[in-house]
Amino acid sequence: MRQLVVFLCFFHLTFTAMADQPKNVIFILADDLGWNDTSIYQHNKFYETPNIDALAQKGMTFTQAFSNSPLCSPTRASILTGQTPARHGILNPNIEAPTVRLTSSERSSAPRNQLSTAPLTATRLDTSLPTLAKILKNKGYHTAHFGKWHLGSSPYSPLEHGFDIDIPHFSGSGPYGGYLAPWSFAPNLIPEIEEEHIDIRLAKEAKKWILNNHSQGAFYVNFWPFSVHAPFNAKQDVVNHFIDKRSPFNSQRSATYAGMVKHFDDAIAILYDALEEAGIEDDTIIVFTSDNGGNMYDVLGEIHPTSNFPLRSGKATQYDGGSRVPTFIIWPGLTQSNTLSDEPIQSADFYPTLLSGLNAEMPKGHIVDGEDIRPLLRGDTLSPRPIFTYYPTMPRVPDWLPPSATVLYDGWKLIKTFYYGAEEAHRYALYHVSSDAEEMRNLAKERPDKLIALDGILSEYLVSSNASLPLENPDYQQGAFNFNSIGKPADQYLLPEEKTSKNLSLDLAISSPQANAGDRLFVSWELLNGSSSSSVNYRQFMGPDVATETQNNGFSFTVPKVDTAQFISFGFIASDHEKTVRKQLSVKVLPVNVAPTISLSNTTLTASKGSRLTINYTVNDVNKDKLYLKVQSDELSIDENISIAQPVYYLDIPASLTQNQADINFTVSDGLASNSSALRISISDVQGGGSTNNGDTKASKTGGGSIVMLLPILLMAIGFRNLSYLLLKREAKLK
């Protein structure tokens, strides 16, 4: 009999470990989705993303997530290889070039008006690299890629990089011809409805594939939609909906782009519905991120597609608007729902995190720049480490820079522009981004100690990664480069009103860029080169509403209380006859800590000695902090910390217990404040051998017999356990 007990305990522990270990992976990679294009950080007053927002609440959202490049192809390669562009060599999206290069290389010369050379990028993702899909496929995973690839056409397509299927098997940068059917770039997809949206269709294809394959074993799915990359179009009825929501003061006001975001959000709902229909949402890891910051430069009539404000700039720049991206991870059994992490992470981190978490062997001889961030998912911390962005290219978008690299470390960010220094060899910009989210105050001259330290870290990494570097141009003709042109956009990126209002300037100021609840802030403006008929108007477009008090050329307001860090932003429109200038200003409001709460499904329970109780609980924290839960009972000799990732506590009542009553206390804490909830258990002397839920205890007796004879019963019990679990989960959803 003792052997049977030991066997059953071992089997139970093994089965439980297997059941609690998520095995499926869905990696959602948006294209050009900006940091502020959803409501996962704070409510967006224009865009609508209810499905993405609800999904984010199921896991951990990262406020400081960075793509390893401000453009798509390099970031995609970083996700698949765990390496930064400096190491894997795809430096820009020149993937459709006819020349096949699998590595980057330095160039010894450049045009005479450039001070540095720009290295040649690799134009395809080398099939010899051990990608995520290859490793998981070798581990027995079924693999599928849906959507954009842009890392090379066959023989460098997803099919050569470890994926079983690739739909629509297209290697271009965007949905050429538009998102709405018919699709010239996807001839093998026959539209099911008129003007069917490509990403809606891809979500349906992914859902069908998941439902057909999930029972065959673990799977890894890339859902990499085309949204919200150019070209810009959406269904007219959806666009019309957002036309009525536009405000001239909001930095985001393109109804077409808002419609594109809405279509993408609808696709996410279809994708997640596949997991619920298959009953595997608690057995599936979901990673959601974007390949770079939002495209705020293309001109759609008289407006830009979107805005990353309050972050500076956007796609194709070295500022945070180009690489800080919306990101969350759902890892059942590991992440606590509805939590925020301020720890910096990067695209290359997903590779070691997923492989290590899925017990896949890391490839030998393959250097990985990312780090396993599962400690963050559990609520722990990582040692401070540098985050690198390498982008040695110079597109003439607003805020462009010549070939540059950045390092983010411990709240500081250094941008190094190679050989474009006015006084030194290189051009440097240093920002304390922890307090200067807009990257407006260059502290390079004020903090030379930080500059030297960060430059050393960056230079050492570029050398160790064998990066192809910009070189000093030996053919540069002295005086040929106009330093005043740095950051100034090419005419194609200027709005019509910007071309006619170049001499009109609006300067904005706020008494503090960061504030606490109750602070009184003052905003002022000065219009330069205006006439007596000029005017300045403003409206709030972001953050909790505040009441403003008008003053001469300005206003004041009291900072409200917030639960998570929020930005309060105002839009300004200065007009002078036919000239118009638009600008924005923001303040970051720090949250007020509120103690988390815990509620138990019961405050009293009954049980018998030798039985097991199932205690359900719900924790909540408006600050979205990682929470810690302690369970204590003097009568039961319990004093332990437990995980909040699974909202259930199993309590075994000792058969030898002498008391007929026990109190058990649950205390939840965010590290600063705590709350408790107590449960009283009435215990009878009848000994039970089964588990009990909500106090329903039943006694059982077990006779002798062989283990083999009991195996069918055991297997039936396991099946019943799974069925009961699914029924309970279904009932909870219905409630």
Helices and strands as residue ranges (DSSP letters): H 2-20, E 24-30, H 50-56, E 60-62, E 65-66, H 72-81, H 85-88, G 94-96, H 132-138, E 142-147, G 158-160, E 165-167, H 198-213, G 214-216, E 219-224, H 236-243, H 255-278, G 281-283, E 284-290, H 320-323, E 327-330, E 339-341, E 345-346, G 347-349, H 350-357, H 374-377, E 387-391, E 404-409, E 412-417, E 427-431, H 448-464, G 483-485, G 491-493, H 496-500, E 505-510, E 514-515, E 520-528, E 535-542, E 548-551, E 554-558, E 566-576, E 579-589, E 597-600, E 604-608, E 612-620, E 628-633, E 638-642, E 648-652, E 661-669, E 674-684, E 691-693, H 707-734
